[in-house]
Amino acid sequence: MYWRIRKYGPLDLLKKYGLHIFLVFSVLFNFLLLATRPNLKKVITTDVRSQLEAFARQVTTHILDTSYISYGAATSALLSASTGELDLPVVAELRRQQLLPNSAEELKANIQTYTSQRRVVAIRIDRVDTGEAVVVNGVSEIPINVSGVVAVHSADEAGPPTPFHFQFLMGYRGGNAQAPLVADFKDLSG
């Protein structure tokens, strides 16, 4: 018997096994796509993301606003029992950190103090970062980081701008998709 040795070149191999090679790469690529796809339960739509980012900007402004013109309205928006922007544990934490007044009398005293000082606050929000949804106590909440600079000017004080960095966990009031609520707050300003 005569055996003939044939040398295969790259084109010959491609003609003979090209379809097999293509199928192997296709299957591997599909497994890679399947393994790296985002969790659909944690994906946030762009509408919800933009709504929550605007709400986070608003809440940050209300927390930091100590201007004599708008302090009362901003604080009332945060503390309102039925339509407030903050959950009760967050209100207690902000009162403990002395970012919110403890009583109505303290609110009135702060307004009088800021009016006599002609206090004005400038708030610049530089970044708003939205993370993936997390489940806390069986409720899906969205973490949002807000950072920027706040400057206070008054008759008594004027200083350099102070950086701030807040982290919010946003949810919805009683499952209603129309009323966002801050469920948790952390001041990471350092």
BELKAUR-V775047 format. One line per field, one symbol per residue. psi: psi as a letter, one per 20 degrees, with the letter a starting at -180 (. if undefined). burial: # if it has 24 or more other ideal C-beta (glycine too) atoms within 12 Angstrom, else .. A space follows every 10 residues. Layout:
psi = ???
burial = ???
This chain:
psi = qppppppprh hghhggjghg gggghggggh hghhhjqqoh hippqhgggh ghghghgggg ghgiokqhgj gghghhhhip ghjqiqqghh ggghhhjkiq qhrhghghgg ggghghilpp pppoogqopp aqqqooljpp qpppppqbqp ppprhhqpaq qpqqoqpqop aqokipiinq qohqppokh.
burial = .......... .......... .......... .......... ...#....#. .##.###### ########.. ##.##.###. ...####..# #..#....## #.....#..# #..#....#. #.#.#..#.# ..##.....# ########.# .#........ ...####### ###......# #####.#...
